[in-house]
Amino acid sequence: ALSQKTPSSLTIQYVMCEADEKVAQLVRFLEAHHKEHKIIVYFMTCSLVDYFAAALRRLAPLKRCKVRALHGKMKQAAREATLEAFSALPAGVLL
């Protein structure tokens, strides 16, 4: 039987906030951590992933942030390429 272990370097963080604070909290978090860590951010829908991928790439504080979008409506080859590109990065954000 295969056993799978969670990497010891993996941490899960979350912030409790009001709905109207979510975007600002996300931007602040990514500003503070995107240069030295790999970050995965989960969204409820594929369209939110696409929206935030486009929006985050345009924000001045995150212009150099390596943002990758990955969701179920993408073709399999595109999903695999995105995951491979994210895996190769020393730091970045996967939505």
Residue, then its C-alpha position, 0 to 999 in steps of 0.5 A: a500500500l502506498s502511504q502519502k506524507t504531508p511535507s513538513s514545510l507545508t503550512i496552512q494559513y487563513v484569515m477570518c475577515e468580513a466579505d468586503e475585506k477579502v480582496a485587500q487581505l489577499v493582496r496584503f498576504l501575497e505582497a508579504h509572502h510571494k517572493e519567498h514562498k509558493i502559495i496556493v489560493y483556492f476559489m469557489t469557481c473557475s471564473l473567480v480563478d480567471y478573474f483573480a489571475a488577471a486582476l492580481r497580475r495588474l496590481a502594482p505591488l504584485k507585478r513581479c509575482k508569478v501568478r498561475a491559474l489552474h481550474g477544471k475548465m482548462k484542457q488537460a494539457a494546459r492544466e499539466a503545463t501550468l502545474e509543471a510551470f508552478s512546480a519549477l518556480p522557486a516562489g509564486v502563486l497558484l490559483 
